[in-house]
Each structure stands twice: as C-alpha cells, then as structure tokens.
Amino acid sequence: MDTGASRIRLIAGLGNPGGDYERTRHNVGFMVADRLATALRLDWQHSARWGATWAKGDVILVKPATYMNRSGKPLSAVAQFYKIAAEEILVVLDDLALSLGRLRLRPDGSSGGHNGLESILIHFGTDAIPRLRVGIGAAPSEGAVDHVLGRFFEEEKPLLEETIKRAVVAAQCVIENGVLAAMNIFNKAPES
C-alpha cells in the first residue's frame, strides 16, 4: 500500500442512465464499472433510496442512477451510509482531453471541466478524491456535447475494448497497491 494513503473502499463509475446513453463516450465509466463487477464476481442491485446501482464485495461499486451532472448526491449517500471518506473513493470517468487508449490516475485535483466529477467534489467538499480518467478522444472544435454523447466509431471499438480492460486492471491495482503505485504503471502511454 502507499505509505500514508487511504485504502480504496468504493469505486464509482460515472455515466448517464438509460438506453439512449448506453455505450456512449460519456458512459465509459459505467463500462469500466460493469467489467470490474464481472471480474470481481459481483451482482448489481438498484437502490431507489440512494439513487444508484451498486454492488458490494471487498470494495463497493457504484453507478449513480442520476444524470452525470448530479453524480455527487447518490455517491455521497452511499459513502455516508458505509462511512467511507472521500480519499477512500476512486471515481472512474471519461476524459476528452486524453486520446482513446490513455488512462490518467490522480489522487486529487480539480474537475477539469467534467460536470460529473464537479458534482462529486461539491458534495464531498474536497478535491482530495482519487480519480481514474479514461481517454475518449478529443472532440471536433464545434461539437463537444455531440462527441461525448455519441457512440464510439466502429474502427475505435478494438482500442476501446483494450482500454476498458486496462482500466479494470488499473482499478484493481489501485485497490491492491494504492493510487500512487498504480499511477507509476498506468499513467504511461500504452505500448503499441
């Protein structure tokens, strides 16, 4: 474990609920969470009280059932119930500033303009929340909203699959070894 670092007890994948948003770039956090649940052999349950879908094992997985920009409320409800501190949470989210295939782990920092992460930082009152950013590729100059709410192109799907697999391994590394150790491995560009 990282010296002086908190153990990760909850992993939140961010996305938008509903079939219209399924498999869109903005939902890559949900895709990673789903794949992580499979790897950890956890089953999803829905909680209307929390406004989230969740799975519990050695770590708790959460997918807020609200729209992206309201992710903080359900995540903070789950964290309060289980008495999980902000630094014990890993948020998995999309990042259009990173090329598809790139991952970036950080122990803290600003939202970088991501509305879901911004909501979480506001609800927890701190920017000391670890995050795993998953690159979805840059948007055209005039179409950021359409880009993040759009689906991946057919030719991107093999790299997307590899990226999701790598993000799951990164999340497992964070669970086992801490954020700083995982940063040293996964913040490098993947080998071609």
PyMOL commands that set and color helices and strands:
alter all, ss='L'
color gray80, all
select helices_A, chain A and resi 19-21+25-39+68-70+72-82+86-88+115-124+144-148+154-177+179-186
alter helices_A, ss='H'
color red, helices_A
select strands_A, chain A and resi 10-13+45-47+52-56+60-64+89-95+103-106+131-135
alter strands_A, ss='S'
color yellow, strands_A
deselect
rebuild
show_as cartoon
